Amino acid sequence: MKYFYLSTIIFFISSCVTTSDLIETRRSQQPTQKKSNPASIPTVAAPTSTPNVIKTENIHSDPIVPFTNPTSVTTSATAAPFFKLPKKEVLKKLKSTEHFSVDAKKVGAILPLSGKNASVGQRALAALRLGLGLNDSGPTLSIALYDSQSDPVLAAAGVQKLLKDDNVIAIFGGLGAKEAAAISEKADFFEVPFFTFSQKSGLTDNSEYTFRNAVTAEMQVDKLAEFSFDKLSLKRFAILYPNDAYGVEFANKFWDQVLARGGVVTAAQAYDPKSSDLNVYVQKMVGTYYGDDRPDEYKQKIKELKEKKAKKIADGVKKNSRENEAKESILDPVVDFDAIFIPDSGRALGQAMAFLKSNDVQNLTYLGTNLWNTPDLVRRVGPHNQHLFFVDTDSLNSENTNSDFYKKYFALNQEEPQLLEAQTYEAAKIIREQLGFGATGRESLASNLRSLGRKAGAYGEIRMNTNKELERDLTILTVDQGAIKKY
């Protein structure tokens, strides 16, 4: 008899005002299973203190306003057919009746220039300045800055401040998901083009003025699923994911891709992202944790174990310490999948691999996101793991260091640019070009961006898709001979 152990997947459906967490059991024609409690939902604490404000060019900063995030949770223990996240109802949005003058030579940026994410904000600012040509002699543009301090309420307030006080024609920012959503709402209200760099799902879906340059969850899982089906000929998958916003989003989108391509997800298990021991979660995923759901097999195993112990006692054999192991570990694992998707860090991957091996699960293919692309990955998984694949931009291309962007950024900052810096540079360069082509109003600039098409990016071609997102070619990476390499 085949057993399926699918844990609860949590769908986060958020809006700019409230966040509701809908807990549903997601199955597609699966037999009845034992109910299990989902991992605890992580909470985000409101800011308790105001970060120090730094002084910089044309910068605005207001005190932090406490940000509340009311949450309601609904649970369901009944099986439900597969469904996709419901699309947000498209409503006619209110627009501001207040109109601001436009300075076609000035842009704005809402970035965390102080506080916990100040270093990220400062690197993004350096790339923006480079893309706008502000480091050149006789620059034609200027930039007005607003310090968000990583707070979404402050970030939202920054939009009107930059429009009213500085008359900016466009705004950059939104490095974090909550900041990006808050700025996007205000940008639509005031009808100002906004370029964000957050991966948050759905940011551009119902916004006329929000544009994005980021490697999103949709882009990554699409590439990974295409590779899994077309190159590896895989059909059966498991998903082991952290119960946080990142893990839940990637798990759902990967599941969508698998079903759309005719595959099946036979096991899905959430885990507490703060946990350092994934053994229990692995046992739940492969069915060795629920002895009550496999009563005949469990009783037979217990009988065999008792008979084995009795024989050893009769033969005068000393007890082995392994005989004192937990009863649930005596069941054989149910491995009805060929690959496992783990949308988490290399650290979590290393733990999962170790616990899967200790539960007698061998010869799996491991799939992941660009979180795995770190120098310590090889140490965590071993030097010769050729059944490990993840997706990222082509950062290993040696030609990148010869690009004009790389050379200029390194010369100015004495450090190598990361993906975020390349993305902010590209967005700034595009805005600079469009203004140079004669866009003098916010609406004309937004219209030009919507029909942008293909452009030269920091390291290669980028293209604006119909959802107002810049896309770039992604590549599949693996570990071979002690190094991360292109597959």
Beta strands, then each sheet from edge to edge (+ up, - down):
strand 1: 9-14
strand 2: 19-24
strand 3: 59-60
strand 4: 71-74
strand 5: 106-111
strand 6: 142-147
strand 7: 171-173
strand 8: 194-196
strand 9: 210-212
strand 10: 236-242
strand 11: 264-271
strand 12: 339-341
strand 13: 365-368
strand 14: 388-393
strand 15: 454-456
strand 16: 461-464
strand 17: 470-472
strand 18: 474-480
strand 19: 483-486
sheet 1: 1+ 2- 4-
sheet 2: 3+ 6+ 5+ 7+ 8+ 9+
sheet 3: 11+ 10+ 12+ 13+ 14+ 18- 19+
sheet 4: 15+ 16- 17+
end
